Amino acid sequence: MFNKENIMIKKLTDKQSLCLGFVLEYFGANDRLPGSRIIAAHFKWSQSNAVNYLAILAKKGYLELVENDGSANFYRFAKEWKRYCEEQQKRGK
């Protein structure tokens, strides 16, 4: 799907949508993104499964990798997706 600025928003599976929803909910309550341990505990997944979901959300353009210190990945919301969400809010969607 493209918005008017040609920002690609890739479709998510149901589980990916649940994961993204939890990330958004956690961010709203804690002003930071949850790590893989928090996501794994919430969904009762293995930590490696949570890491894979974060990587998928990054690959699809919802998150972006900030840094990798060799032991952990750190993500933030992707700029393009933030712009898309802002546009949707302006339109009342």
C-alpha positions in Angstrom: 0.0 0.0 0.0 1.3 3.5 -0.8 0.1 6.7 0.7 0.2 10.0 -1.2 3.9 10.5 -0.4 4.8 7.0 -1.8 5.7 5.6 1.5 5.4 1.9 1.3 3.4 0.3 4.2 3.7 -3.4 4.0 0.9 -5.6 5.1 1.3 -7.6 8.4 0.1 -11.0 9.3 -2.2 -11.3 12.3 0.6 -12.2 14.7 2.8 -9.4 13.4 -0.1 -7.0 13.9 -0.5 -8.2 17.5 3.2 -7.7 18.1 3.1 -4.2 16.6 0.0 -3.4 18.7 1.7 -4.5 21.9 4.8 -2.4 20.9 2.6 0.6 20.5 0.7 0.0 23.7 3.9 -0.5 25.6 5.4 2.6 24.1 2.3 4.6 25.1 2.6 3.5 28.7 6.4 3.5 29.1 7.7 6.1 26.5 10.1 3.5 25.1 9.8 0.4 23.0 9.8 -3.0 24.7 12.8 -5.3 24.3 12.6 -8.8 23.1 12.4 -10.2 26.7 9.3 -8.1 27.4 7.6 -9.1 24.2 8.5 -12.8 24.7 7.0 -12.7 28.2 3.9 -10.9 27.1 3.1 -13.4 24.3 4.7 -16.4 26.1 7.1 -16.8 23.2 10.7 -17.7 23.2 13.0 -14.7 23.2 14.4 -15.7 19.8 10.9 -15.6 18.4 10.4 -12.1 19.8 13.7 -11.1 18.2 12.5 -12.5 14.9 9.2 -10.5 15.1 11.1 -7.2 15.8 13.3 -7.9 12.8 10.2 -8.6 10.6 8.6 -5.3 11.7 11.9 -3.6 10.8 12.1 -5.3 7.4 8.5 -4.3 6.7 9.3 -0.6 7.5 7.5 -0.2 10.9 10.7 -0.2 13.0 14.3 0.6 12.2 17.4 -0.8 13.8 19.2 1.9 15.8 22.3 0.1 16.9 23.6 -3.4 17.6 26.2 -3.6 20.4 26.9 -7.2 19.6 24.6 -8.6 22.3 21.3 -6.7 21.7 19.4 -4.9 18.9 17.8 -1.6 19.6 14.9 -0.3 17.6 12.8 2.8 17.1 9.8 3.6 15.1 10.7 4.0 11.4 10.5 7.7 10.2 8.4 6.8 7.2 5.9 4.9 9.3 5.7 7.7 11.8 4.9 10.1 8.9 2.3 7.7 7.6 0.6 7.6 11.0 0.7 11.3 11.3 -1.0 11.7 8.0 -3.7 9.1 9.0 -4.3 11.1 12.2 -4.8 14.3 10.3 -7.3 12.6 8.1 -9.1 11.2 11.1 -8.5 7.6 10.3 
